Amino acid sequence: MTAAARLPRTIRNPYRVPRPAVISFSGGRTSAYMLRSVVDAYGGSLPPDIAVIFALSRERDKENYIWLPVMSGNRRDEAVIA
């Protein structure tokens, strides 16, 4: 048995986060990469107990807001702007 095979599944794939979980998405490149990696780790769709929230990490362009309807359209939840 290899060393990796002895590790818990979440450690073998760091993007397979323990559940339940909340993922903060800002619309930037790094948060988009992280979110895509988590989605891929779960076979292309997030389990229902993983929520994605939109949170600006600093002053951003208004172009980042285009992700709100896109993200809410792919999930059962509604987008909320606070």
Residue pairs with C-beta under 8 A, 6 or more apart in sequence:
4 12
9 16
10 16
10 17
10 18
13 41
15 34
15 37
15 38
15 40
15 41
16 38
16 41
16 42
17 23
17 38
17 41
17 50
19 47
19 49
19 50
20 49
20 50
20 51
21 49
21 50
21 51
22 50
22 51
22 52
22 53
23 34
23 35
23 38
23 50
23 51
23 52
23 53
24 31
24 53
24 55
25 31
25 32
25 35
25 52
25 53
25 54
25 55
25 67
25 71
26 54
26 55
26 56
26 57
26 60
26 64
27 54
27 56
27 60
27 63
27 64
27 65
27 66
27 67
28 57
28 60
28 64
31 57
35 52
38 46
38 50
39 45
39 46
42 50
46 52
46 75
48 76
51 77
52 71
52 75
54 67
54 68
54 71
54 79
54 81
56 64
68 79
68 81
69 79
71 79
72 78
72 79
